[in-house]
Amino acid sequence: MFNVQKATANVIAWIRDWFNENGKDCNAVVGISGGKDSSVVAALCVAALGKDRVVGVLMPNGEQSDIDCARKLVTHLGIRHYTCNIKKSVDGVLEEMQKCGVEVSRQSIVNLPPRIRMSTLYALSQSLNGRVANTCNLSEDWVGYSTRYGDAAGDFSPLAKFTVQEVKAIGKYLDLPIDLVDKVPSDGLSGKTDEDNLGFTYAVLDRYIREGIIDDLALKEKIDRLHVRNEFKLKPIPCFEYQP
């Protein structure tokens, strides 16, 4: 049922309209990991705004084994790009936490780099007359596989309503290098893939999201539980409604 040609044309028009309303002369600033999501977002922004108005930012945390994928993407698109290594920032925060006497949790270690990456993107964006792209997709958001105020942040979000399979279809339609579109995402820490960490494949999740069909009831319960538990990540900060 997914019409990739229509969907791609519509999201490109949406990006163009968004910038006309929220930064007519601004640049799109995209954190480039070398995976499908950042690759597709960058390509969509190039199609909407032209390559001269798209800035790619590579942000390795020390040594990044797949940094060549990110370089391949910016070269393929012909966009201006910068490399900002975040290792000193990450190490500095962790060291200060330890000095304070805090026992740093594994979850803090996992989530700190994406939050520092987002801070880096916003710092660069302010210096480059930019607007920061969010690169999350519907499948990841559905089960909370994102870091709040990290990769879940941004000024505009082209892929938030597309599943992983749909994002891949858009990437192939845009003629992106197939190895980037089909690149298996990993957490960059444990050597495990995202699907290993989740305990199910994106194909299973996407079918459940779009068709409501899932064969394994235990997986259905797990996905439903993750969805409910992580919905707060997609909502604005709750605020007290003061009434004098």
N, C-alpha and C positions, 0 to 999 in steps of 0.2 A: 504493500500500500504506500510505501515511502517514495515520493516523487523527488528524486535528488536534484533534478534540474530546477524545479519550481522552488524547492526549499533553499537551494543555494542562491538563486536570484533574489529571493525575498530577504534573506539575511544580509546579503550585500547591500540591498536598498535600505534595510533597517539601519545598518552601520552608518551609511552615508547620511541618512536623515538624522540619526542621533548626533552626529558630529555637527551638522548644520545648526542644530538647536543647542548643543552643549559645548561648542568649541570649534567654530567654523574654520579657524586657521590653525587648530591644534594638531599635534601628531598622535598617532596611536603608539603606545609604548607596551611592548609585549615581552614578558619573560620567556625566553626560549630554552626549553629543556631538551629538545630534539625528539620528543614524543609526538603522538598524533594530535593531541589537543592544542598545544602551543603552535604546532606547524599549521594546522587548519585555521586557527584564529589569525595568525600572521598572514596567511594567504588570502583569507577573506578581507582583511583590512587593506591589503595591497589592491585587491580587486575593487574595493569601495573607494579608497582614497588616493591610490597611486603609491608606488614604492617610495617616493621621496617623503611621504608623510607617515611612514611606518618605521619605528625604531625597535630593533631586537636587542634584548639584554641577556647575556649569558652569565650565570651566577653559580659557578662551581663552588663547592665547599671543600677547599683543598684540591685534591686530585679527583677528577670526574672521569670514570672509565669510558663513558659514552659521549664525551664532549664533542667528538668529531661529528656526531649526529646533529648537534645544534649548529655547528659551523657549516655543515652541509646544507642545512635549511636556509640560513641567511644568505649563503652564496647562491643557492637555487633561486631565491626570490630577489636577490640583488638589493637587499635593504641595508641601510646604515645599522651598525651594531657596535655594542660595547661589551667588554668582559669585566665584571666586578667580582672578584673572589671574596666570598663572605666568611672564610674560615676564621680570620682574626676576630671578626665581630662575634661569631658563634662561640669561639673559645673564650673570648673575653667575658661574655655574659655568664657562661657556665662557671668560669673561675670565680667571678664575683659572687655568684650564688653559693658556691662552696665556701668562700671566705665568710659569708654570712652565717654559716652553720647549717645551711639547707642541704638535706640529702636529695640530690637531684634525681627525679624519677625518670624511668625510661621514656615515658610519654612526653616529658619536658624536652628530653634530648631529641626525640623524633619531631616534635612540633616547632622547636625553636628555629631551625634553618628556614622553613617556608615563611615564618613570620618575619625573619630578618630579610629574606628575599623580597617580600612585599614592601617592607620599609625602604629597601634599596630602590625598588621600582618607583615608589612615590617620590623619593628624593631626586632621582634622575628625571622623572616626569616634570617636576616643578622647575627644574633647570633647563628642560628641553621643550617647554611649552606643550606638554603632553597630557594625555588622558590614559589611564592605566586599564589594560584589558584584563578581564577575568577569563580564565581558560577552563573552568570546570564544565563538566557535562552532566546531563540529567542522571545518568546511571550512578556516577560517583556521589552526586548530591543526594540521591534517593536513599542511600545507605550510610550517609555521613562520612564518606571516604574523602575528606578534605579537612584542612586545618582552618578553623575560624580565625579571621584576621591574618591568615597566611594566604594560601592559594585560593581560598574562598572569597577573598576581597577583590576589589576592583571598581572601576567607574562604569563599565558597560560589559555585558556578558553575552556574547554571540551564541554560545553553545549550550546554555543552561537548559534548554528545552529539547535537546537532541540526545538520544541514547548513544552508547559507544558504537553500535553497528551503524547508526546514521552518520555519526561523525566520520567514521572510516569511509562511508560511501561518498560523503562530501569531499574528503581528501583525495580520493581516487578521481572524482569528477573534476577537481581542480588540477589534476595531473601532477600531484606532489610525488616525490620519490616513494615508491611502494614500500621500501624498507622503513621509512619513517612512519607511514600510515599504519603499517602492520607491526610496528615495534612493540614488543611485549613490555608493558609498564612494570617497574619495580620500585620498591621503597628506597633504594639507594643505600640501605644500611645493613639489612640482614641477608641480602642476596636472594630474597624471596620476591616473587612477582606479586602484583596487587591481588590477583585472583587466588594465589596461595594464602595470602593474609586474610582475604575475605572468606574463603572456604567455598566459593562457588564461582562459576565463570560469568563473564559479562553477557555472554550469549543467553544463558539461562535467566539472568536478571532482566535483560532487555525484553525477552519474550514475556516475562511476567508483568513488566511495566506496561507494555503496549497491548498485550492480548489477555492478560490476567490468567495465563496458563503456566502451570508449573507441575511437574510430575512428582517431585519429592516433597512430601508434606513437611518434613523436618526442615528442609531448606526454606520453604514458604514461611514457616514460623520464624526462622532466623532472620529472613529478609524483612518481614513485617516488624519484628522487634527492633532491628537496627533502624528502620525507617522512622518508627515512632520515637525512639530514643534520641535521634539526631535531627528531628525536624526543627528544633530550636535554632540550629545553625543557619537556617535560611530565613529566619524572621528578624525584623528590626529589634533593636534593644528595647525591652519592655520599659515603659516609663510610667511613673505615677502621675495620674491625671489630677492635678491640684485644682480644686474648686473653692475659691474664697467665699 
